[in-house]
């Protein structure tokens, strides 16, 4: 089932639109985190991406 809810990166408002924010025209992202799995193959890459972005 695809996610319908989206969140604007600029104004932090939620919408059901799929391409751009109807309020400010900013890009939309999915506000839901990925499913957790103990056998996650890509955790190393997500941690490296977060360190590069300065989030860790």
VENVENRA-V467477 format. One record per pair of residues at least 24 apart in sequence whose ideal C-beta (glycine too) atoms are under 7 Angstrom apart, sorted by the first residue. I is the first residue (numbers start at 1). GAP is how many residues later the second one is. D is the distance in Angstrom with one decimal. If there is no record, write none. Layout:
i:gap:d
I:GAP:D
I:GAP:D
This chain:
i:gap:d
3:27:5.3
3:29:5.8
5:26:6.3
6:24:6.4
7:24:4.1
